[in-house]
């Protein structure tokens, strides 16, 4: 819901101060209309399960030029090499889909170094998840 507080490192911040926001709200038009005035453009990356008959993401959303739809199964990986491949593939899809805004050569705005950084952050997230699994639930 757009009215929920936006947290960054445990502290509330204005949405306009963030670069990337994760939400479970799939009313993209409402989100776009509300927050577009604060940004030059807004992009959405939507994960979906097209074989789920109860899916809440309508395939029509994927036709908007500022929306990249990704099948959930395409984000799964089993090891570090698989993770690197997922990040590289998703980065290329992002470059291709949003080239109309950023320009054809995405190497300036989505570099290999950024991909490596994404892999490291995802590895750290996976480690934190594993660490939490061993903690007692209180």
Phi, psi and omega in degrees: 000131183298338183277354178290152180293149177261123181251138176224117185055039176081358181244144180286134178226162175286140180304325181297344180269001182257156176262317181234134178230133177258134179215157174260002177283121181253013173278077187295326180294317177296317178298316180298311182297325182286318190254348181302322180301339182270353185226158176292322177202158177235134179242145179237135170244118187244126173268142183213161174238095186293339179272003179268112183290346176261014184300139181265355178264119180279131181304337179300330179301327184291349180276345178291139185292340180260017179238128173248117178261135182230129175294135180306320182297336179286349182260001182273146179209158184249339183209181183300318179296322177295320177298314179300321180293317178300314181296316180296315180296315180294322178298317180294320177296322177297314178303313182294314185292321186255018178298332180302333182261314187271344184105161186292326183267093182288357182294339179279332185245355175213086189272168175299325178297323177292323177296316179298320178296320178297318178299315179299316180296319179293323176297316179296321178296317178297320179295317178299321178296316178297319179297321181291331180296334181268353180278145177290145178273122181240000000 
